[in-house]
Amino acid sequence: GENVEQHPSTLSVQEGDSAVIKCTYSDSASNYFPWYKQELGKRPQLIIDIRSNVGEKKDQRIAVTLNKTAKHFSLHITETQPEDSAVYFCAARSPGGSQGNLIFGKGTKLSVKP
Amino acid sequence: GAVVSQHPSRVICKSGTSVKIECRSLDFQATTMFWYRQFPKQSLMLMATSNEGSKATYEQGVEKDKFLINHASLTLSTLTVTSAHPEDSSFYICSARRDRDNSYEQYFGPGTRLTVT
């Protein structure tokens, strides 16, 4: 089955700096890669996603890149703000999984210091 | 759009009792819903995939007789934790996938904090 690795587990940056979180996946057939932001005690919120037919996608300060050959994808947050502090999860959808369920990475706790 | 609700948000029960958690897609239809379990400071672990009108698919290691899933309509799935034990205490989150051609997005409910005493 699919396996998703996420790094780093914790990341601390100064306000205004950029943050990058990286994930690798094992199933070359995986075709959908969302990123979720989860604040303490709250539900995961979808912040950006990318499909396997696209190499990069951007939404204001957030961007995701996908390298299918290397089987890795990354989340880039520019001009970080304190409200970006949260746990971020990457995920991959494997067509061979249970009705195409998402397999999640272990999460990255991002802290943005004012 | 794409709002998912969960009820209750918190529940405390005694060991040996059963607890039912509801997951509803409020503004869209969802043939497929997913149930996750999340321990403190850990990731989301898929427990089972719930399909409207058919039996749920459980992940390896998840006891189907203990975690009963019923997906009776296109907007409602329920998870019943039977004969709960303290080790079942956790944060349970559901997600729903919108019934739309070629849609992969999953939207999460707010979660249910279960404490078994």
Boltz contact constraints between the chains, C-beta under 6 A:
constraints:
  - contact:
      token1: [A, 32]
      token2: [B, 104]
      max_distance: 6.0
  - contact:
      token1: [A, 43]
      token2: [B, 108]
      max_distance: 6.0
  - contact:
      token1: [A, 43]
      token2: [B, 110]
      max_distance: 6.0
  - contact:
      token1: [A, 43]
      token2: [B, 111]
      max_distance: 6.0
  - contact:
      token1: [A, 44]
      token2: [B, 108]
      max_distance: 6.0
  - contact:
      token1: [A, 93]
      token2: [B, 104]
      max_distance: 6.0
  - contact:
      token1: [A, 98]
      token2: [B, 49]
      max_distance: 6.0
  - contact:
      token1: [A, 98]
      token2: [B, 57]
      max_distance: 6.0
  - contact:
      token1: [A, 99]
      token2: [B, 32]
      max_distance: 6.0
  - contact:
      token1: [A, 99]
      token2: [B, 49]
      max_distance: 6.0
  - contact:
      token1: [A, 101]
      token2: [B, 34]
      max_distance: 6.0
  - contact:
      token1: [A, 101]
      token2: [B, 46]
      max_distance: 6.0
  - contact:
      token1: [A, 101]
      token2: [B, 49]
      max_distance: 6.0
  - contact:
      token1: [A, 104]
      token2: [B, 43]
      max_distance: 6.0
  - contact:
      token1: [A, 104]
      token2: [B, 44]
      max_distance: 6.0
  - contact:
      token1: [A, 106]
      token2: [B, 43]
      max_distance: 6.0
  - contact:
      token1: [A, 107]
      token2: [B, 43]
      max_distance: 6.0
